[in-house]
Amino acid sequence: MGEAGKLTIQINDAGSVTAMLYPAAKNNRAAVTIILGHGAGADQMSGFMRMAAEGLAARGLDALTFNFLYKEQKRGAPDPKAKLESCYRAVIEATRQQKKLKDNRLVIGGKSMGGRIASQVAAQDSDRIAGLVFLGYPLHPPGRLDKMRDEHLPQIKAPMLFVQGSRDAFGTEDEIKSIIKKHRLKADLYVVTSGDHSFKVPKSVKPQQQVYEEVMDEVARWCREL
C-alpha cells in the first residue's frame, strides 16, 4: 500500500474540502474505489476513519476519505442536509475524474452520518454506484424511535452492506433487520456482536483490534463480490 495522498476538491461556490486517497495494495487490487464520509462529531483524520481507510487499502481497495465543509471550516454543527449532500456529490464526481480510479467500480458510504448522507445521495441517483457500505447506520437518534431515517432507503438501486453493532444505540441489530425486511432492501447485514456505534466491544468479548480487522475483512470481501 502506498502513502495516502492529499487532494483538494471544489464544492460548488461554497469553497473546497480536503480529501485523502489511500491507494490499494498493488499486489491485491480489487478495481474498487470506496468513498467514506466521516461521522458528525469527528473529521476524516479521526482514528476510526484512518483505520478504516488504511485497512481497506491494505485489502486491495482504493479508499478515499474527505471532510464535509463544516469540518473543513472548523465549525462544530453539521451543515443542513442539502449542503451535506452537495458536498458528497462533488466528492463523487471528483473521484470519478481521478485518472488512476476511472476504471474502478465505485462504492460509497461512511461512518454514521457519512453513510446516511451517502444513502440520501444514492436514493436520488445510484445509476453509476456499485454499492453502499454503512459503518454504523444511524437509523434514529438514541432513544428516538419516532425519528426513523429509513424512508429513502427503498429508492436505492445498488446493493447495501450494513455493518452494525448489536448494541448500537442508533439502531440495533433487530431494528436494522426489521427495516431490511420491511422495505425488501437489496442489503446484507454484518453484525458486530456486543459492538456499540463505533464497534467497540467489552474487553471480555475479544481484542478490539481483532474486531476492526474482521469488519475490514468483511467489507473488502463484500466489495470484491459486487
BELWO-V706495 format. One record per backbone hydrogen bond with DSSP energy under -0.5 kcal/mol. CO is the residue of the C=O (numbers start at 1). NH is the residue of the N-H. Records with the same first field share a line. If there is no record, write none. Layout:
CO=NH + NH
This chain:
5=21
7=19
8=10
9=17
10=12
11=14 + 15
15=11
17=9
18=67
19=7
20=22 + 65
21=5 + 23
22=63
25=28
26=29
31=105
32=62
33=35 + 107
34=64
35=37 + 109
36=66
37=111
43=46
46=50
47=51
48=52
49=53
50=54
51=55
52=56
53=57
54=58
55=59
56=61
57=25 + 60
60=30
61=63
62=34
63=22
64=36
65=20
66=38
68=71 + 72
69=73
70=75
71=74
80=83 + 84
81=85
82=86
83=87
84=88
85=89
86=90
87=91
88=92
89=93
90=94
91=95
92=96
93=97
95=98
98=101 + 102
101=104
105=33 + 107
106=130 + 131
107=35
108=133
109=37
110=112 + 135
111=114
112=115 + 116
113=117
114=118
115=119
116=120
117=121
118=122
119=123
120=124
121=124 + 125
126=129
128=130
130=159
131=108
132=161
133=110 + 135
134=136 + 163
135=112
137=139
139=149
141=144
143=145
144=147
150=153 + 154
152=155
153=156
155=157
159=132
160=188
161=134 + 163
162=164 + 190
163=136
164=192
165=168
166=173
168=171
169=143
170=139 + 140
172=176
173=177
174=178
175=179
176=180
177=181
178=182
179=183
180=184 + 185
185=187
186=160
188=162
189=191
190=164
191=193
192=166 + 195
195=167
196=199
200=196
202=205 + 206
207=211
208=212
209=213
210=214
211=215
212=216
213=217
214=218
215=219
216=220
217=221
218=222
219=223
220=224
221=225
223=226
